């Protein structure tokens, strides 16, 4: 059994003249990223790899949520569509049992929806825990089961 955690970056601000790639997390985003990491650990999950977009807001989300986990920054995640993100997951080493993909909508949401066949939304800082019996290299749409869907918006103050 393998677990893929699809994590959308936490809430980021917009500032005049700041390129999209360099947008920073808001104070709320910083808090939500920490909460997402605590929730992941609280579920008993121990990720052993984070595949992360190199954008500032995703880097910071991953650092705050999962500071102790090996992180592999992949440019493709920044504007990647579901099919491209799945190709990155296919490349994870077979011995990795729990992989996190930290990125941006619409790609991360579309990936989670295609793997699970479920229908849900993905606010900033949200994550989906998806279990599969498939090897990473053999993972295809419909091969996953949604175990947990967590959103900071729905768990404020918890």
C-alpha positions as CSV (number, residue, x, y, z in Angstrom):
1,X,0.0,0.0,0.0
2,X,1.3,3.5,-0.9
3,X,0.1,6.9,0.2
4,X,0.1,10.0,-1.9
5,X,-0.6,13.3,-0.1
6,X,-1.6,16.0,-2.6
7,X,-1.0,19.4,-0.9
8,X,-2.0,22.8,-2.3
9,X,0.3,25.7,-1.1
10,X,-1.1,27.7,1.7
11,X,-2.6,31.2,1.3
12,X,-0.3,33.6,-0.5
13,X,-0.5,37.4,-0.8
14,X,-0.4,39.5,-3.9
15,X,1.9,42.5,-4.0
16,X,2.3,45.0,-6.9
17,X,5.4,44.3,-8.9
18,X,6.0,40.9,-7.3
19,X,6.2,38.1,-9.9
20,X,3.8,35.2,-9.3
21,X,6.7,32.8,-8.7
22,X,7.9,35.0,-5.8
23,X,4.6,35.5,-4.0
24,X,5.0,35.0,-0.2
25,X,2.6,33.3,2.2
26,X,0.4,35.5,4.3
27,X,0.5,35.3,8.1
28,X,-2.6,33.1,7.8
29,X,-0.8,31.0,5.2
30,X,2.2,30.4,7.5
31,X,-0.1,29.3,10.3
32,X,-2.2,27.0,7.9
33,X,1.0,25.4,6.5
34,X,2.1,24.5,10.1
35,X,-1.4,23.2,10.9
36,X,-1.4,21.0,7.7
37,X,1.9,19.5,8.8
38,X,0.6,18.8,12.3
39,X,-2.6,17.2,10.8
40,X,-0.5,15.0,8.5
41,X,1.6,13.8,11.5
42,X,-1.6,13.5,13.6
43,X,-2.9,11.0,11.0
44,X,0.1,8.9,11.7
45,X,1.6,9.6,8.2
46,X,5.3,9.8,7.8
47,X,6.2,11.1,4.4
48,X,9.6,10.2,3.1
49,X,9.6,12.5,0.0
50,X,8.1,15.8,-0.9
51,X,7.9,16.7,-4.6
52,X,7.5,20.5,-4.6
53,X,7.1,23.4,-7.0
54,X,10.1,25.8,-6.7
55,X,7.7,28.8,-6.3
56,X,8.3,30.7,-3.1
57,X,4.8,29.9,-1.7
58,X,5.1,26.2,-2.2
59,X,8.6,26.0,-0.9
60,X,7.6,27.8,2.3
61,X,4.5,25.6,2.7
62,X,6.6,22.5,2.4
63,X,9.2,23.9,4.8
64,X,6.7,24.7,7.4
65,X,4.5,21.6,7.1
66,X,7.2,19.0,6.7
67,X,10.5,20.5,7.7
68,X,12.2,17.1,8.3
69,X,11.2,15.5,5.0
70,X,13.5,15.2,2.0
71,X,12.3,17.7,-0.7
72,X,12.8,17.5,-4.4
73,X,12.0,20.8,-6.2
74,X,10.6,20.2,-9.7
75,X,9.9,23.1,-12.0
76,X,7.3,21.1,-13.8
77,X,5.0,21.3,-10.8
78,X,4.7,25.1,-11.0
79,X,2.3,25.1,-13.9
80,X,2.0,21.4,-14.4
81,X,-1.3,19.8,-15.4
82,X,-2.6,16.6,-13.8
83,X,-1.0,14.3,-16.4
84,X,2.4,15.9,-16.0
85,X,2.2,15.7,-12.2
86,X,1.3,12.1,-12.4
87,X,4.4,11.5,-14.6
88,X,6.5,13.0,-11.7
89,X,4.8,10.6,-9.2
90,X,5.6,7.7,-11.6
91,X,9.3,8.5,-11.1
92,X,9.3,8.1,-7.3
93,X,11.5,5.3,-6.1
94,X,9.6,2.1,-5.4
95,X,10.8,2.0,-1.8
96,X,9.1,5.4,-1.0
97,X,5.8,4.5,0.8
98,X,4.4,8.0,1.4
99,X,5.0,10.8,-1.1
100,X,3.7,14.4,-0.9
101,X,3.2,16.5,-4.0
102,X,3.1,20.2,-3.0
103,X,1.9,22.4,-5.8
104,X,-0.8,24.7,-7.3
105,X,-4.3,24.6,-8.6
106,X,-5.6,23.6,-11.0
107,X,-3.0,20.9,-11.4
108,X,-3.0,19.4,-7.9
109,X,-6.8,19.4,-7.6
110,X,-7.2,17.8,-11.0
111,X,-4.6,15.1,-10.1
112,X,-6.4,14.3,-6.8
113,X,-9.8,14.2,-8.6
114,X,-8.5,12.0,-11.4
115,X,-6.8,9.5,-9.0
116,X,-9.8,9.2,-6.7
117,X,-12.8,9.7,-9.0
118,X,-14.2,11.9,-6.2
119,X,-15.5,15.5,-6.5
120,X,-14.2,18.1,-4.1
121,X,-12.6,21.5,-3.9
122,X,-9.1,22.5,-2.8
123,X,-8.7,25.7,-0.9
124,X,-5.2,27.1,-0.2
125,X,-3.4,24.8,2.4
126,X,-5.8,21.9,1.8
127,X,-4.5,18.4,1.2
128,X,-5.9,15.0,0.1
129,X,-4.6,11.7,1.4
130,X,-4.9,9.1,-1.3
131,X,-4.1,5.4,-0.8
132,X,-3.3,3.0,-3.7
133,X,-2.1,-0.5,-4.1
134,X,-0.4,0.4,-7.3
135,X,3.3,0.9,-7.6
136,X,4.2,4.5,-8.2
137,X,5.2,3.7,-11.8
138,X,1.9,2.0,-12.4
139,X,-0.4,4.6,-10.9
140,X,-3.2,5.7,-13.2
141,X,-6.4,7.7,-12.9
142,X,-9.0,5.8,-10.8
143,X,-6.3,3.8,-8.9
144,X,-6.5,5.8,-5.7
145,X,-8.9,5.9,-2.7
146,X,-9.5,9.2,-0.9
147,X,-8.8,8.5,2.8
148,X,-8.8,12.1,4.1
149,X,-9.6,15.5,2.8
150,X,-8.4,18.4,5.1
151,X,-8.8,22.1,4.6
152,X,-7.7,24.9,6.9
153,X,-10.9,26.7,6.1
154,X,-13.0,23.9,7.5
155,X,-10.8,23.4,10.6
156,X,-10.3,26.9,11.8
157,X,-9.6,27.0,15.5
158,X,-9.1,23.2,15.7
